[in-house]
Structure formats: C-alpha cells, structure tokens
Amino acid sequence: SETLNLLNGLACTQDPSLILWFLNQHLKINPIIRDQDLAASIQRIARSSHGNQIAWNWIRDNWEQLFIKWGKSGSSLSGIIEAVSSRFINSRQRDEFITFANSITNKGTAYRQFQLSLDKIYAAIEWNRVKKSRSSSNIVRITD
C-alpha cells in the first residue's frame, strides 16, 4: 500500500530527469520496484501528461529489453502500448507510432494491441478534427 502510493507519486512528477531516472529503474537487474509492479508503474508514467512523451521515447529506445523481460506472450507489453498511445491525438504521433510498430519484426501477442491502439489514435485524430471544426463554426456564428 505504501509502496503503491510512492509509485503513484513518482509517476506524477513533472521533473523530466526524475521521470527518466524512474523509468530506468525498471530495467535494472534488482530494481527498486517489485516485479509485479513494473508494468503498471510504466503505464502510470505513460498515461501522465508530463511523462507521456518521455515514456514514449524511453519505450522505443528500450523495446528490446522490455520484450526480453516480458516475452512474446506477456500482457504487460500490451498494457504499456495501450497506456503510452492513449494520449496520441495528432498525425505526428500517429506516424511515429506506425513507424515504431513497423520497425518491430516480432511483436508477439502485442501485435493486436498495436492494431487496437492505432485504431484509437485514428479515432482521436478524427474527434479532434470534428471538435475544431465545430469550434470554428461556433466562433463564426458568434462574430456574425
């Protein structure tokens, strides 16, 4: 319980160097984080507004190690992919995600999560496009 509170607190930090330090703890041989908390801890950081881009870069840089740690059939990788992509709402992020997904030759069971996440990214981009269009229309009506 106290450990989870500490992990939640660290995942909420706004300090980029502390976020990166915390992420790197997940790859150590004897991490300060219990094995059963590793994936959830990465997911918390990836979902945070301050940690998302740092986590995304870190996941791409360390994918091989993450894949070795959780293997082809681990749901942990799927959860991490879902978490980090949950904040992707523009075409640059979509393109980076596609490039990364295409660069991985052996995705294991995470393959399906890449597909699901990409569908959600496309939906988020479309939702934002419609939202901006409606906002622009409302502004035009107000100024007329």
N, CA, C and O atoms as a GROMACS GRO file, in nm:
protein
  576
    1SER      N    1   0.082  -0.119   0.000
    1SER     CA    2   0.000   0.000   0.000
    1SER      C    3   0.087   0.126   0.000
    1SER      O    4   0.067   0.216  -0.082
    2GLU      N    5   0.183   0.133   0.092
    2GLU     CA    6   0.273   0.249   0.093
    2GLU      C    7   0.359   0.250  -0.033
    2GLU      O    8   0.389   0.356  -0.087
    3THR      N    9   0.398   0.131  -0.078
    3THR     CA   10   0.478   0.121  -0.200
    3THR      C   11   0.399   0.173  -0.319
    3THR      O   12   0.453   0.248  -0.401
    4LEU      N   13   0.273   0.134  -0.330
    4LEU     CA   14   0.191   0.181  -0.441
    4LEU      C   15   0.170   0.332  -0.435
    4LEU      O   16   0.169   0.398  -0.539
    5ASN      N   17   0.155   0.386  -0.316
    5ASN     CA   18   0.143   0.532  -0.303
    5ASN      C   19   0.270   0.601  -0.350
    5ASN      O   20   0.264   0.705  -0.416
    6LEU      N   21   0.385   0.545  -0.317
    6LEU     CA   22   0.513   0.601  -0.360
    6LEU      C   23   0.525   0.592  -0.512
    6LEU      O   24   0.566   0.689  -0.576
    7LEU      N   25   0.491   0.478  -0.571
    7LEU     CA   26   0.496   0.462  -0.716
    7LEU      C   27   0.402   0.560  -0.785
    7LEU      O   28   0.438   0.620  -0.887
    8ASN      N   29   0.283   0.576  -0.731
    8ASN     CA   30   0.189   0.673  -0.788
    8ASN      C   31   0.244   0.815  -0.780
    8ASN      O   32   0.231   0.892  -0.875
    9GLY      N   33   0.305   0.848  -0.669
    9GLY     CA   34   0.364   0.981  -0.654
    9GLY      C   35   0.478   1.005  -0.752
    9GLY      O   36   0.485   1.112  -0.814
   10LEU      N   37   0.565   0.907  -0.767
   10LEU     CA   38   0.676   0.922  -0.861
   10LEU      C   39   0.625   0.932  -1.005
   10LEU      O   40   0.681   1.005  -1.086
   11ALA      N   41   0.519   0.860  -1.036
   11ALA     CA   42   0.462   0.864  -1.171
   11ALA      C   43   0.401   1.000  -1.202
   11ALA      O   44   0.383   1.033  -1.319
   12CYS      N   45   0.370   1.078  -1.101
   12CYS     CA   46   0.306   1.209  -1.121
   12CYS      C   47   0.406   1.325  -1.124
   12CYS      O   48   0.366   1.440  -1.142
   13THR      N   49   0.533   1.297  -1.106
   13THR     CA   50   0.630   1.406  -1.103
   13THR      C   51   0.632   1.480  -1.236
   13THR      O   52   0.602   1.423  -1.340
   14GLN      N   53   0.668   1.607  -1.230
   14GLN     CA   54   0.678   1.689  -1.350
   14GLN      C   55   0.823   1.711  -1.392
   14GLN      O   56   0.849   1.777  -1.493
   15ASP      N   57   0.916   1.658  -1.316
   15ASP     CA   58   1.059   1.675  -1.342
   15ASP      C   59   1.105   1.571  -1.445
   15ASP      O   60   1.109   1.452  -1.413
   16PRO      N   61   1.140   1.613  -1.568
   16PRO     CA   62   1.178   1.517  -1.672
   16PRO      C   63   1.295   1.427  -1.632
   16PRO      O   64   1.296   1.309  -1.666
   17SER      N   65   1.394   1.481  -1.561
   17SER     CA   66   1.509   1.398  -1.523
   17SER      C   67   1.468   1.292  -1.421
   17SER      O   68   1.521   1.181  -1.423
   18LEU      N   69   1.376   1.326  -1.333
   18LEU     CA   70   1.326   1.228  -1.235
   18LEU      C   71   1.239   1.122  -1.303
   18LEU      O   72   1.245   1.005  -1.267
   19ILE      N   73   1.160   1.163  -1.402
   19ILE     CA   74   1.080   1.067  -1.478
   19ILE      C   75   1.171   0.967  -1.547
   19ILE      O   76   1.147   0.846  -1.541
   20LEU      N   77   1.275   1.016  -1.613
   20LEU     CA   78   1.368   0.928  -1.682
   20LEU      C   79   1.442   0.837  -1.585
   20LEU      O   80   1.460   0.718  -1.611
   21TRP      N   81   1.485   0.892  -1.473
   21TRP     CA   82   1.551   0.810  -1.371
   21TRP      C   83   1.459   0.698  -1.325
   21TRP      O   84   1.500   0.583  -1.314
   22PHE      N   85   1.333   0.734  -1.299
   22PHE     CA   86   1.235   0.637  -1.252
   22PHE      C   87   1.211   0.528  -1.357
   22PHE      O   88   1.205   0.410  -1.323
   23LEU      N   89   1.198   0.567  -1.483
   23LEU     CA   90   1.180   0.468  -1.590
   23LEU      C   91   1.300   0.374  -1.597
   23LEU      O   92   1.284   0.253  -1.613
   24ASN      N   93   1.419   0.430  -1.586
   24ASN     CA   94   1.540   0.347  -1.594
   24ASN      C   95   1.550   0.246  -1.480
   24ASN      O   96   1.614   0.142  -1.495
   25GLN      N   97   1.486   0.276  -1.368
   25GLN     CA   98   1.486   0.181  -1.256
   25GLN      C   99   1.416   0.050  -1.295
   25GLN      O  100   1.446  -0.055  -1.239
   26HIS      N  101   1.325   0.057  -1.390
   26HIS     CA  102   1.250  -0.061  -1.433
   26HIS      C  103   1.338  -0.163  -1.505
   26HIS      O  104   1.302  -0.280  -1.514
   27LEU      N  105   1.451  -0.120  -1.557
   27LEU     CA  106   1.537  -0.209  -1.636
   27LEU      C  107   1.654  -0.265  -1.556
   27LEU      O  108   1.729  -0.349  -1.608
   28LYS      N  109   1.671  -0.222  -1.435
   28LYS     CA  110   1.784  -0.270  -1.354
   28LYS      C  111   1.764  -0.416  -1.317
   28LYS      O  112   1.651  -0.466  -1.311
   29ILE      N  113   1.876  -0.484  -1.291
   29ILE     CA  114   1.872  -0.625  -1.252
   29ILE      C  115   1.792  -0.643  -1.124
   29ILE      O  116   1.704  -0.729  -1.116
   30ASN      N  117   1.821  -0.564  -1.024
   30ASN     CA  118   1.747  -0.567  -0.898
   30ASN      C  119   1.678  -0.432  -0.880
   30ASN      O  120   1.727  -0.346  -0.806
   31PRO      N  121   1.565  -0.413  -0.948
   31PRO     CA  122   1.501  -0.281  -0.944
   31PRO      C  123   1.445  -0.249  -0.805
   31PRO      O  124   1.417  -0.338  -0.725
   32ILE      N  125   1.429  -0.120  -0.781
   32ILE     CA  126   1.369  -0.077  -0.654
   32ILE      C  127   1.218  -0.105  -0.655
   32ILE      O  128   1.152  -0.095  -0.552
   33ILE      N  129   1.166  -0.139  -0.771
   33ILE     CA  130   1.024  -0.166  -0.789
   33ILE      C  131   1.004  -0.317  -0.797
   33ILE      O  132   1.079  -0.386  -0.867
   34ARG      N  133   0.906  -0.368  -0.726
   34ARG     CA  134   0.880  -0.512  -0.729
   34ARG      C  135   0.840  -0.554  -0.870
   34ARG      O  136   0.775  -0.478  -0.943
   35ASP      N  137   0.878  -0.676  -0.909
   35ASP     CA  138   0.849  -0.726  -1.043
   35ASP      C  139   0.701  -0.714  -1.078
   35ASP      O  140   0.666  -0.678  -1.190
   36GLN      N  141   0.615  -0.746  -0.983
   36GLN     CA  142   0.472  -0.743  -1.011
   36GLN      C  143   0.418  -0.602  -1.032
   36GLN      O  144   0.305  -0.585  -1.080
   37ASP      N  145   0.495  -0.500  -0.996
   37ASP     CA  146   0.452  -0.361  -1.012
   37ASP      C  147   0.517  -0.291  -1.132
   37ASP      O  148   0.482  -0.177  -1.162
   38LEU      N  149   0.609  -0.357  -1.199
   38LEU     CA  150   0.686  -0.292  -1.305
   38LEU      C  151   0.599  -0.238  -1.418
   38LEU      O  152   0.605  -0.119  -1.450
   39ALA      N  153   0.519  -0.324  -1.478
   39ALA     CA  154   0.439  -0.282  -1.593
   39ALA      C  155   0.340  -0.173  -1.555
   39ALA      O  156   0.326  -0.074  -1.627
   40ALA      N  157   0.271  -0.191  -1.444
   40ALA     CA  158   0.173  -0.091  -1.401
   40ALA      C  159   0.239   0.044  -1.373
   40ALA      O  160   0.180   0.149  -1.398
   41SER      N  161   0.360   0.041  -1.323
   41SER     CA  162   0.434   0.163  -1.294
   41SER      C  163   0.469   0.237  -1.423
   41SER      O  164   0.453   0.359  -1.431
   42ILE      N  165   0.515   0.163  -1.523
   42ILE     CA  166   0.545   0.224  -1.654
   42ILE      C  167   0.416   0.282  -1.714
   42ILE      O  168   0.417   0.391  -1.771
   43GLN      N  169   0.308   0.208  -1.701
   43GLN     CA  170   0.179   0.253  -1.755
   43GLN      C  171   0.134   0.384  -1.690
   43GLN      O  172   0.082   0.472  -1.759
   44ARG      N  173   0.153   0.397  -1.560
   44ARG     CA  174   0.114   0.521  -1.490
   44ARG      C  175   0.191   0.641  -1.546
   44ARG      O  176   0.134   0.747  -1.571
   45ILE      N  177   0.320   0.621  -1.566
   45ILE     CA  178   0.402   0.730  -1.621
   45ILE      C  179   0.357   0.762  -1.762
   45ILE      O  180   0.342   0.879  -1.798
   46ALA      N  181   0.334   0.659  -1.843
   46ALA     CA  182   0.296   0.678  -1.983
   46ALA      C  183   0.163   0.750  -1.997
   46ALA      O  184   0.141   0.820  -2.096
   47ARG      N  185   0.074   0.733  -1.902
   47ARG     CA  186  -0.057   0.799  -1.908
   47ARG      C  187  -0.053   0.943  -1.855
   47ARG      O  188  -0.147   1.019  -1.877
   48SER      N  189   0.053   0.980  -1.787
   48SER     CA  190   0.059   1.114  -1.729
   48SER      C  191   0.094   1.218  -1.835
   48SER      O  192   0.166   1.189  -1.931
   49SER      N  193   0.043   1.337  -1.818
   49SER     CA  194   0.068   1.442  -1.917
   49SER      C  195   0.215   1.480  -1.924
   49SER      O  196   0.266   1.509  -2.033
   50HIS      N  197   0.284   1.479  -1.813
   50HIS     CA  198   0.426   1.517  -1.812
   50HIS      C  199   0.517   1.402  -1.850
   50HIS      O  200   0.629   1.424  -1.896
   51GLY      N  201   0.472   1.280  -1.831
   51GLY     CA  202   0.557   1.165  -1.856
   51GLY      C  203   0.536   1.096  -1.988
   51GLY      O  204   0.618   1.014  -2.028
   52ASN      N  205   0.428   1.129  -2.058
   52ASN     CA  206   0.393   1.054  -2.179
   52ASN      C  207   0.502   1.057  -2.285
   52ASN      O  208   0.545   0.952  -2.332
   53GLN      N  209   0.548   1.175  -2.324
   53GLN     CA  210   0.649   1.183  -2.431
   53GLN      C  211   0.781   1.121  -2.387
   53GLN      O  212   0.849   1.056  -2.466
   54ILE      N  213   0.818   1.142  -2.262
   54ILE     CA  214   0.941   1.082  -2.210
   54ILE      C  215   0.928   0.930  -2.210
   54ILE      O  216   1.021   0.860  -2.250
   55ALA      N  217   0.814   0.880  -2.166
   55ALA     CA  218   0.790   0.736  -2.165
   55ALA      C  219   0.790   0.680  -2.307
   55ALA      O  220   0.845   0.572  -2.331
   56TRP      N  221   0.729   0.751  -2.400
   56TRP     CA  222   0.724   0.707  -2.539
   56TRP      C  223   0.866   0.694  -2.596
   56TRP      O  224   0.898   0.593  -2.658
   57ASN      N  225   0.948   0.794  -2.575
   57ASN     CA  226   1.087   0.786  -2.622
   57ASN      C  227   1.161   0.672  -2.554
   57ASN      O  228   1.236   0.598  -2.619
   58TRP      N  229   1.140   0.656  -2.425
   58TRP     CA  230   1.207   0.552  -2.346
   58TRP      C  231   1.163   0.413  -2.392
   58TRP      O  232   1.246   0.323  -2.404
   59ILE      N  233   1.034   0.395  -2.417
   59ILE     CA  234   0.983   0.265  -2.463
   59ILE      C  235   1.045   0.230  -2.597
   59ILE      O  236   1.089   0.116  -2.618
   60ARG      N  237   1.050   0.326  -2.688
   60ARG     CA  238   1.111   0.298  -2.819
   60ARG      C  239   1.259   0.265  -2.804
   60ARG      O  240   1.309   0.172  -2.868
   61ASP      N  241   1.329   0.338  -2.721
   61ASP     CA  242   1.473   0.315  -2.702
   61ASP      C  243   1.501   0.182  -2.633
   61ASP      O  244   1.608   0.123  -2.654
   62ASN      N  245   1.409   0.134  -2.552
   62ASN     CA  246   1.433   0.015  -2.470
   62ASN      C  247   1.341  -0.102  -2.505
   62ASN      O  248   1.326  -0.195  -2.425
   63TRP      N  249   1.280  -0.099  -2.622
   63TRP     CA  250   1.183  -0.202  -2.659
   63TRP      C  251   1.242  -0.343  -2.649
   63TRP      O  252   1.177  -0.434  -2.596
   64GLU      N  253   1.362  -0.362  -2.699
   64GLU     CA  254   1.422  -0.497  -2.696
   64GLU      C  255   1.432  -0.549  -2.553
   64GLU      O  256   1.401  -0.665  -2.528
   65GLN      N  257   1.475  -0.465  -2.461
   65GLN     CA  258   1.486  -0.508  -2.322
   65GLN      C  259   1.349  -0.536  -2.261
   65GLN      O  260   1.332  -0.631  -2.185
   66LEU      N  261   1.251  -0.454  -2.296
   66LEU     CA  262   1.115  -0.478  -2.246
   66LEU      C  263   1.060  -0.608  -2.303
   66LEU      O  264   0.994  -0.685  -2.233
   67PHE      N  265   1.088  -0.633  -2.430
   67PHE     CA  266   1.041  -0.756  -2.495
   67PHE      C  267   1.108  -0.878  -2.432
   67PHE      O  268   1.043  -0.980  -2.411
   68ILE      N  269   1.236  -0.868  -2.404
   68ILE     CA  270   1.307  -0.978  -2.337
   68ILE      C  271   1.248  -1.002  -2.198
   68ILE      O  272   1.229  -1.117  -2.157
   69LYS      N  273   1.218  -0.895  -2.127
   69LYS     CA  274   1.166  -0.906  -1.990
   69LYS      C  275   1.029  -0.974  -1.987
   69LYS      O  276   1.004  -1.059  -1.902
   70TRP      N  277   0.940  -0.937  -2.081
   70TRP     CA  278   0.804  -0.989  -2.076
   70TRP      C  279   0.770  -1.088  -2.186
   70TRP      O  280   0.667  -1.154  -2.180
   71GLY      N  281   0.857  -1.101  -2.286
   71GLY     CA  282   0.838  -1.204  -2.387
   71GLY      C  283   0.722  -1.183  -2.481
   71GLY      O  284   0.653  -1.081  -2.478
   72LYS      N  285   0.704  -1.284  -2.565
   72LYS     CA  286   0.604  -1.278  -2.671
   72LYS      C  287   0.461  -1.281  -2.619
   72LYS      O  288   0.371  -1.225  -2.683
   73SER      N  289   0.438  -1.344  -2.508
   73SER     CA  290   0.300  -1.366  -2.465
   73SER      C  291   0.258  -1.279  -2.347
   73SER      O  292   0.148  -1.296  -2.294
   74GLY      N  293   0.342  -1.190  -2.306
   74GLY     CA  294   0.308  -1.110  -2.188
   74GLY      C  295   0.206  -1.002  -2.216
   74GLY      O  296   0.217  -0.929  -2.314
   75SER      N  297   0.106  -0.992  -2.131
   75SER     CA  298   0.007  -0.886  -2.146
   75SER      C  299   0.063  -0.752  -2.098
   75SER      O  300   0.005  -0.647  -2.124
   76SER      N  301   0.175  -0.757  -2.028
   76SER     CA  302   0.237  -0.634  -1.979
   76SER      C  303   0.273  -0.540  -2.093
   76SER      O  304   0.251  -0.419  -2.083
   77LEU      N  305   0.330  -0.595  -2.200
   77LEU     CA  306   0.366  -0.511  -2.314
   77LEU      C  307   0.243  -0.448  -2.377
   77LEU      O  308   0.245  -0.331  -2.416
   78SER      N  309   0.136  -0.525  -2.388
   78SER     CA  310   0.012  -0.471  -2.444
   78SER      C  311  -0.039  -0.355  -2.360
   78SER      O  312  -0.083  -0.254  -2.414
   79GLY      N  313  -0.033  -0.370  -2.229
   79GLY     CA  314  -0.078  -0.263  -2.141
   79GLY      C  315   0.008  -0.138  -2.154
   79GLY      O  316  -0.043  -0.026  -2.148
   80ILE      N  317   0.138  -0.157  -2.171
   80ILE     CA  318   0.229  -0.044  -2.188
   80ILE      C  319   0.201   0.027  -2.320
   80ILE      O  320   0.199   0.150  -2.325
   81ILE      N  321   0.180  -0.049  -2.426
   81ILE     CA  322   0.149   0.010  -2.558
   81ILE      C  323   0.019   0.089  -2.550
   81ILE      O  324   0.010   0.202  -2.600
   82GLU      N  325  -0.081   0.030  -2.487
   82GLU     CA  326  -0.211   0.098  -2.474
   82GLU      C  327  -0.196   0.227  -2.394
   82GLU      O  328  -0.251   0.330  -2.430
   83ALA      N  329  -0.121   0.220  -2.285
   83ALA     CA  330  -0.105   0.337  -2.198
   83ALA      C  331  -0.034   0.452  -2.269
   83ALA      O  332  -0.079   0.566  -2.264
   84VAL      N  333   0.077   0.422  -2.334
   84VAL     CA  334   0.155   0.530  -2.395
   84VAL      C  335   0.081   0.590  -2.514
   84VAL      O  336   0.091   0.710  -2.538
   85SER      N  337   0.008   0.508  -2.589
   85SER     CA  338  -0.062   0.560  -2.707
   85SER      C  339  -0.195   0.627  -2.672
   85SER      O  340  -0.257   0.689  -2.758
   86SER      N  341  -0.239   0.614  -2.548
   86SER     CA  342  -0.369   0.669  -2.509
   86SER      C  343  -0.374   0.822  -2.517
   86SER      O  344  -0.483   0.879  -2.519
   87ARG      N  345  -0.260   0.886  -2.522
   87ARG     CA  346  -0.255   1.033  -2.531
   87ARG      C  347  -0.219   1.082  -2.671
   87ARG      O  348  -0.199   1.201  -2.692
   88PHE      N  349  -0.212   0.991  -2.767
   88PHE     CA  350  -0.174   1.030  -2.903
   88PHE      C  351  -0.297   1.082  -2.977
   88PHE      O  352  -0.395   1.010  -2.995
   89ILE      N  353  -0.290   1.209  -3.020
   89ILE     CA  354  -0.408   1.272  -3.079
   89ILE      C  355  -0.377   1.349  -3.208
   89ILE      O  356  -0.464   1.420  -3.260
   90ASN      N  357  -0.256   1.337  -3.259
   90ASN     CA  358  -0.225   1.411  -3.382
   90ASN      C  359  -0.150   1.322  -3.482
   90ASN      O  360  -0.106   1.213  -3.448
   91SER      N  361  -0.138   1.372  -3.603
   91SER     CA  362  -0.080   1.292  -3.711
   91SER      C  363   0.069   1.264  -3.689
   91SER      O  364   0.119   1.159  -3.730
   92ARG      N  365   0.141   1.355  -3.624
   92ARG     CA  366   0.282   1.329  -3.596
   92ARG      C  367   0.296   1.209  -3.504
   92ARG      O  368   0.378   1.121  -3.528
   93GLN      N  369   0.216   1.207  -3.399
   93GLN     CA  370   0.221   1.095  -3.305
   93GLN      C  371   0.178   0.965  -3.374
   93GLN      O  372   0.238   0.860  -3.352
   94ARG      N  373   0.074   0.973  -3.456
   94ARG     CA  374   0.029   0.856  -3.532
   94ARG      C  375   0.142   0.803  -3.620
   94ARG      O  376   0.168   0.682  -3.622
   95ASP      N  377   0.207   0.892  -3.692
   95ASP     CA  378   0.314   0.850  -3.782
   95ASP      C  379   0.431   0.789  -3.706
   95ASP      O  380   0.489   0.690  -3.750
   96GLU      N  381   0.467   0.847  -3.592
   96GLU     CA  382   0.573   0.790  -3.509
   96GLU      C  383   0.534   0.650  -3.461
   96GLU      O  384   0.616   0.559  -3.459
   97PHE      N  385   0.408   0.636  -3.421
   97PHE     CA  386   0.359   0.507  -3.372
   97PHE      C  387   0.364   0.402  -3.482
   97PHE      O  388   0.408   0.290  -3.459
   98ILE      N  389   0.320   0.439  -3.602
   98ILE     CA  390   0.322   0.346  -3.716
   98ILE      C  391   0.466   0.307  -3.749
   98ILE      O  392   0.495   0.189  -3.770
   99THR      N  393   0.555   0.404  -3.754
   99THR     CA  394   0.696   0.377  -3.785
   99THR      C  395   0.755   0.282  -3.682
   99THR      O  396   0.825   0.187  -3.718
  100PHE      N  397   0.727   0.307  -3.555
  100PHE     CA  398   0.778   0.220  -3.450
  100PHE      C  399   0.720   0.079  -3.463
  100PHE      O  400   0.794  -0.019  -3.458
  101ALA      N  401   0.589   0.070  -3.479
  101ALA     CA  402   0.524  -0.062  -3.491
  101ALA      C  403   0.580  -0.139  -3.609
  101ALA      O  404   0.603  -0.260  -3.599
  102ASN      N  405   0.601  -0.072  -3.720
  102ASN     CA  406   0.654  -0.139  -3.840
  102ASN      C  407   0.799  -0.181  -3.824
  102ASN      O  408   0.845  -0.272  -3.892
  103SER      N  409   0.870  -0.116  -3.734
  103SER     CA  410   1.012  -0.150  -3.714
  103SER      C  411   1.031  -0.276  -3.629
  103SER      O  412   1.141  -0.332  -3.625
  104ILE      N  413   0.926  -0.320  -3.563
  104ILE     CA  414   0.935  -0.438  -3.476
  104ILE      C  415   0.895  -0.560  -3.557
  104ILE      O  416   0.781  -0.572  -3.602
  105THR      N  417   0.989  -0.651  -3.574
  105THR     CA  418   0.960  -0.769  -3.655
  105THR      C  419   0.883  -0.875  -3.578
  105THR      O  420   0.800  -0.944  -3.636
  106ASN      N  421   0.910  -0.889  -3.450
  106ASN     CA  422   0.843  -0.992  -3.370
  106ASN      C  423   0.767  -0.924  -3.256
  106ASN      O  424   0.824  -0.894  -3.151
  107LYS      N  425   0.640  -0.902  -3.278
  107LYS     CA  426   0.560  -0.831  -3.178
  107LYS      C  427   0.496  -0.926  -3.077
  107LYS      O  428   0.448  -0.881  -2.973
  108GLY      N  429   0.493  -1.055  -3.107
  108GLY     CA  430   0.427  -1.149  -3.018
  108GLY      C  431   0.279  -1.114  -3.005
  108GLY      O  432   0.218  -1.070  -3.102
  109THR      N  433   0.223  -1.132  -2.888
  109THR     CA  434   0.081  -1.102  -2.868
  109THR      C  435   0.054  -0.952  -2.864
  109THR      O  436  -0.062  -0.910  -2.868
  110ALA      N  437   0.158  -0.871  -2.856
  110ALA     CA  438   0.140  -0.726  -2.857
  110ALA      C  439   0.094  -0.676  -2.994
  110ALA      O  440   0.050  -0.562  -3.007
  111TYR      N  441   0.106  -0.761  -3.096
  111TYR     CA  442   0.064  -0.724  -3.232
  111TYR      C  443  -0.079  -0.669  -3.232
  111TYR      O  444  -0.107  -0.565  -3.291
  112ARG      N  445  -0.168  -0.741  -3.165
  112ARG     CA  446  -0.309  -0.699  -3.161
  112ARG      C  447  -0.324  -0.564  -3.092
  112ARG      O  448  -0.406  -0.482  -3.134
  113GLN      N  449  -0.246  -0.540  -2.988
  113GLN     CA  450  -0.256  -0.411  -2.918
  113GLN      C  451  -0.208  -0.297  -3.005
  113GLN      O  452  -0.263  -0.187  -2.999
  114PHE      N  453  -0.106  -0.320  -3.086
  114PHE     CA  454  -0.062  -0.217  -3.180
  114PHE      C  455  -0.178  -0.180  -3.273
  114PHE      O  456  -0.202  -0.062  -3.299
  115GLN      N  457  -0.250  -0.280  -3.322
  115GLN     CA  458  -0.364  -0.254  -3.411
  115GLN      C  459  -0.474  -0.176  -3.338
  115GLN      O  460  -0.525  -0.077  -3.390
  116LEU      N  461  -0.509  -0.222  -3.219
  116LEU     CA  462  -0.614  -0.154  -3.141
  116LEU      C  463  -0.576  -0.010  -3.109
  116LEU      O  464  -0.658   0.081  -3.120
  117SER      N  465  -0.452   0.009  -3.069
  117SER     CA  466  -0.405   0.144  -3.035
  117SER      C  467  -0.407   0.235  -3.157
  117SER      O  468  -0.444   0.352  -3.146
  118LEU      N  469  -0.368   0.182  -3.271
  118LEU     CA  470  -0.369   0.263  -3.393
  118LEU      C  471  -0.512   0.304  -3.427
  118LEU      O  472  -0.536   0.417  -3.469
  119ASP      N  473  -0.607   0.212  -3.411
  119ASP     CA  474  -0.748   0.247  -3.434
  119ASP      C  475  -0.792   0.360  -3.342
  119ASP      O  476  -0.862   0.452  -3.384
  120LYS      N  477  -0.751   0.354  -3.216
  120LYS     CA  478  -0.787   0.459  -3.120
  120LYS      C  479  -0.722   0.592  -3.155
  120LYS      O  480  -0.782   0.698  -3.137
  121ILE      N  481  -0.598   0.587  -3.203
  121ILE     CA  482  -0.529   0.710  -3.244
  121ILE      C  483  -0.603   0.774  -3.361
  121ILE      O  484  -0.626   0.895  -3.361
  122TYR      N  485  -0.640   0.694  -3.461
  122TYR     CA  486  -0.716   0.747  -3.575
  122TYR      C  487  -0.847   0.811  -3.527
  122TYR      O  488  -0.885   0.918  -3.574
  123ALA      N  489  -0.916   0.744  -3.434
  123ALA     CA  490  -1.042   0.797  -3.381
  123ALA      C  491  -1.019   0.928  -3.306
  123ALA      O  492  -1.099   1.021  -3.319
  124ALA      N  493  -0.911   0.937  -3.230
  124ALA     CA  494  -0.880   1.060  -3.156
  124ALA      C  495  -0.849   1.175  -3.251
  124ALA      O  496  -0.890   1.288  -3.227
  125ILE      N  497  -0.776   1.146  -3.357
  125ILE     CA  498  -0.745   1.249  -3.456
  125ILE      C  499  -0.873   1.300  -3.521
  125ILE      O  500  -0.892   1.420  -3.536
  126GLU      N  501  -0.961   1.208  -3.558
  126GLU     CA  502  -1.088   1.247  -3.620
  126GLU      C  503  -1.174   1.326  -3.523
  126GLU      O  504  -1.234   1.427  -3.561
  127TRP      N  505  -1.181   1.283  -3.398
  127TRP     CA  506  -1.260   1.354  -3.297
  127TRP      C  507  -1.209   1.496  -3.282
  127TRP      O  508  -1.288   1.591  -3.274
  128ASN      N  509  -1.077   1.513  -3.278
  128ASN     CA  510  -1.018   1.647  -3.266
  128ASN      C  511  -1.047   1.732  -3.388
  128ASN      O  512  -1.071   1.852  -3.377
  129ARG      N  513  -1.045   1.669  -3.506
  129ARG     CA  514  -1.075   1.743  -3.629
  129ARG      C  515  -1.219   1.794  -3.625
  129ARG      O  516  -1.244   1.911  -3.656
  130VAL      N  517  -1.312   1.708  -3.586
  130VAL     CA  518  -1.453   1.747  -3.579
  130VAL      C  519  -1.473   1.853  -3.471
  130VAL      O  520  -1.546   1.950  -3.492
  131LYS      N  521  -1.409   1.836  -3.358
  131LYS     CA  522  -1.420   1.932  -3.247
  131LYS      C  523  -1.370   2.070  -3.290
  131LYS      O  524  -1.434   2.171  -3.261
  132LYS      N  525  -1.256   2.074  -3.360
  132LYS     CA  526  -1.203   2.202  -3.406
  132LYS      C  527  -1.295   2.266  -3.509
  132LYS      O  528  -1.315   2.387  -3.510
  133SER      N  529  -1.351   2.183  -3.596
  133SER     CA  530  -1.441   2.233  -3.698
  133SER      C  531  -1.566   2.294  -3.634
  133SER      O  532  -1.611   2.401  -3.675
  134ARG      N  533  -1.621   2.226  -3.535
  134ARG     CA  534  -1.739   2.279  -3.465
  134ARG      C  535  -1.706   2.407  -3.390
  134ARG      O  536  -1.786   2.501  -3.390
  135SER      N  537  -1.590   2.412  -3.328
  135SER     CA  538  -1.548   2.532  -3.256
  135SER      C  539  -1.535   2.649  -3.350
  135SER      O  540  -1.578   2.760  -3.319
  136SER      N  541  -1.477   2.625  -3.467
  136SER     CA  542  -1.462   2.731  -3.566
  136SER      C  543  -1.597   2.780  -3.614
  136SER      O  544  -1.618   2.900  -3.631
  137SER      N  545  -1.690   2.687  -3.636
  137SER     CA  546  -1.826   2.725  -3.680
  137SER      C  547  -1.896   2.808  -3.574
  137SER      O  548  -1.963   2.907  -3.606
  138ASN      N  549  -1.880   2.770  -3.449
  138ASN     CA  550  -1.943   2.846  -3.340
  138ASN      C  551  -1.884   2.986  -3.328
  138ASN      O  552  -1.957   3.081  -3.300
  139ILE      N  553  -1.756   2.998  -3.347
  139ILE     CA  554  -1.692   3.130  -3.341
  139ILE      C  555  -1.742   3.219  -3.454
  139ILE      O  556  -1.768   3.337  -3.433
  140VAL      N  557  -1.756   3.162  -3.573
  140VAL     CA  558  -1.806   3.239  -3.687
  140VAL      C  559  -1.948   3.287  -3.659
  140VAL      O  560  -1.981   3.402  -3.687
  141ARG      N  561  -2.034   3.199  -3.602
  141ARG     CA  562  -2.172   3.237  -3.570
  141ARG      C  563  -2.176   3.348  -3.465
  141ARG      O  564  -2.260   3.438  -3.473
  142ILE      N  565  -2.088   3.342  -3.368
  142ILE     CA  566  -2.086   3.442  -3.261
  142ILE      C  567  -2.043   3.578  -3.316
  142ILE      O  568  -2.096   3.681  -3.275
  143THR      N  569  -1.948   3.579  -3.408
  143THR     CA  570  -1.897   3.705  -3.461
  143THR      C  571  -1.985   3.765  -3.569
  143THR      O  572  -1.970   3.882  -3.603
  144ASP      N  573  -2.078   3.685  -3.625
  144ASP     CA  574  -2.166   3.738  -3.731
  144ASP      C  575  -2.270   3.832  -3.679
  144ASP      O  576  -2.350   3.883  -3.757
   0.00000   0.00000   0.00000
